[in-house]
Amino acid sequence: MDVAAVARCVGRCYVSPAFGELRNPRLSLSDSRSFEPAGLKFRGKSQRRLSFFRPIMATDESVSAQPGETQRINGQQKNIVWHSCPVTKSDRQELIKQKGCVIWITGLSGSGKSSLACAVSRALYNRGKLSYILDGDNVRHGLNSDLSFKAEDRAENIRRVGEVSKLFADAGIICIASLISPYRKERAACRALLPQGDFIEVFMDVPLHVCEARDPKGLYKRARAGKIKGFTGIDDPYEPPLNCEIVIENNRDENSSSSLSEMAEIVVSYLDQNGYLKPS
């Protein structure tokens, strides 16, 4: 953009009266030519930026608070309105030739949830299908890094993963969530976020003694020693699903590559039979 065009643009900028009067504005722009419209000073040859002392603020008209357009969030009234887009979930699914859904893998620590999630993702990739894994440990490195392992924070951890899973599914992606998620109520709340059929609960039905024998992260040992409080299966309960879509039993002490591929095929076959691997 040449200097004259920039000057015309700046001349049309609007500052909200609600922000107050803008005093002593300074504009700087590098250009090898000398050009100084009235009231504007252009200096320097190395800087390439436009800068004002104060930002331009949004006006009140940018916030809609019309009757009937508000929504209650956590019991509080908020001036928010859902903005619809002409590109729909069906459009996105048609684009990538699959249906978005959530595969929610639940089970005790050490039951093989993360291993199964990766095996399912690989099997889908081999079929040319797009998936993404939300692993219980991985999300605590970023999205949920502010949460502890207290009961209320563990519940919030699951709620957030449920909401993000919903967004992935709406994008047409097969989202694989892998969390202990010990309580039926919290898993049911995540299920309720999605259309019926789009939440596929996979229960890793592995006995506690097998999980404890595996103990890949050393957590059971620490829990038994009293160094971890409220550990699921030791001093905190796990509520197995009552009506999940898939139950995978694995009583082996280790997850072999062959057994993992077999378990992954069970999940992928379910998706295939229920139409998730082809456009809606």
Secondary structure as GFF3:
##gff-version 3
##sequence-region A 1 280
A	DSSP	alpha_helix	3	11	.	.	.	ID=ss1
A	DSSP	three_ten_helix	17	19	.	.	.	ID=ss2
A	DSSP	three_ten_helix	60	62	.	.	.	ID=ss3
A	DSSP	beta_strand	71	73	.	.	.	ID=ss4
A	DSSP	beta_strand	76	78	.	.	.	ID=ss5
A	DSSP	alpha_helix	89	96	.	.	.	ID=ss6
A	DSSP	beta_strand	101	106	.	.	.	ID=ss7
A	DSSP	alpha_helix	113	126	.	.	.	ID=ss8
A	DSSP	beta_strand	131	135	.	.	.	ID=ss9
A	DSSP	three_ten_helix	138	141	.	.	.	ID=ss10
A	DSSP	alpha_helix	151	170	.	.	.	ID=ss11
A	DSSP	beta_strand	174	178	.	.	.	ID=ss12
A	DSSP	alpha_helix	184	191	.	.	.	ID=ss13
A	DSSP	beta_strand	199	205	.	.	.	ID=ss14
A	DSSP	alpha_helix	208	214	.	.	.	ID=ss15
A	DSSP	alpha_helix	219	224	.	.	.	ID=ss16
A	DSSP	beta_strand	246	249	.	.	.	ID=ss17
A	DSSP	alpha_helix	257	273	.	.	.	ID=ss18
###
